[in-house]
């Protein structure tokens, strides 16, 4: 069993109330081979919600207290993002899930890139808050852009 960002599995839980469904991942959920998690919703944020970006670094910097997650109108939602990451991790851990496919560019789930904190659409290298926490806990992170290759390799080498 693997984990999947809920929006990739078909749930309309993004900040804009939409999903970014990848049909093949939805099938894994339907077949009971995947668990959907949305750290932002698990942290108590509504659907829809204001866009948020990490200001002052990336997800690792948030956990170190050197960066914050702020909405476009200036509300600090850092604690909700952190709380959601911890709750999502506990759900993954309870099912012995050690690999999760994450939504790229998200302030929670980005695994290679996130928005730069200027709310201008510009991206920078870095990871989201949940991704940083999952990595620190030993969860393997897979981007939505290369999930097929990584999961195929994982299965060939006896991974779950």
N, C-alpha and C positions, 0 to 999 in steps of 0.2 A: 504494500500500500504506500502511496505517496501523498504529499500535501499539494494543494493547488490554491493560488490566490483566487478567492471567490469570484471576482469579476471575470477571470479567464475561464472559469467553469460555468459561466452563464448567469450568475446572479447580478442583478442590477443594484450594485452596492457602491459604485464609484462616487466620488464627490458630486458628479453631475447627474447622479441617479441612473447612469447607464452601465452596461457591461462591456467587456472586450472579449467576448466569447471566442474560444478556440474550440471548434466542434469536436475534435479528437479528444480533448481534455474533458469535455462534457460527457463523452461516452465512458471515460474511465470512472467518472463519478457515478453515472447511471449503473455501471457494472459493479459498483462497490469496491473499486480499486483505488479510490482517492477520497481524501477529506478536503472539503473547502474551508478556508479560513480567510477572514478579512480583519486584520489587526485594527484598522480604524474603527470599524463598527463594533468589534469586541471591546474596544477602549471606550465606547460610549458615544461616539460621534454619530450624528443623524445622517439620513439619506433623504434628499441631497444635503450637501454641506458646502461651506465656502472652500474654494481652493486653498491649499496650504503648501508651503515649501519650507525647507530647512534653511535657516539663516545662520551663517557663520561656520559652515562646515558640512559634514555629512552625518549619517546615522551613528557612526562611532563617536563623533564629537558630541552628539546629543547625549549619549550615555556617559560621557566623561564630564558633562556639565559645561561644555565649551560652545554649544550651539543650541538653538531653539527651533521648534516648529511653530510657525506663525501663519495665520490666515491672511488673506489678501487685505482684510480690514484691520489687521494688527492684533487679533486675539491670539494669545499664547495657548496652543493646544498640545504642547510638549508632553504633559503628563498623560493625556488621553492616548497619545501615540505610544508612549512607553508602556502604559497599562495594557493596551491592546496587544502589544508584542509579547508580553509575559503570558497573558491569557491564551493567545494563539499557540505559543510554545508548549504550554501545559497540555493543550488539546492534542498536539502532535505527539508529545512525549507519552501521553496516556495510551496512544495507539501504536507505540513503537515506530513512529514514522521518522525516518532519518534523512529524507530528501523532499524538497518542496520546489515547485515551479512558481516563480514570482513574476509579478507584473513590472516590467521595466519602466523606469523614469518616476515611479511613485515615491513620495516621501516616506512611505512605509516599506514598500516592497522592492524598490529599485535595487538591482544587483550589480549593475555596471555604470549606470548613469542616473542622475536625478536632476530636477530643475535647479537652477543656480541661486534661487532665493530672491530674484528680482521680479518675479511674476511677469516676465517678458517673453516666456517661451524658450529661453536659452537653457541649454543643458550643460552639465559638467560631469566629469568622472566622479563617482562616489556611490555609496549605498544608502538605502533607506534605514529608518529606525528599526523596523522589525528584522530586516535582513542582517543588520549588524548584530542584533541580539541573538538571532538564530545561529549565525556563524560562531559567536562566542560560546554557544551551547553545543556546538558540534553537528548542527544540521547542515546537510549539503544543500546549497542553493543552486537552482537551475533557472536561467533566464527564459522568458517566453520565446526568445529568438533562437535558442539552440536546444530546446527541450527534447526534441525527437532524437537527436544524436546522443545526448547525455544519458537519457533513459535507456536507450538501446544498449549503450556500452555498459551501463550499470547492471542491466539484466544479464548480459553476457558474462559478466564477472561475478555473478551470484548475489548482487545487491537486491534490496527489496523494492 
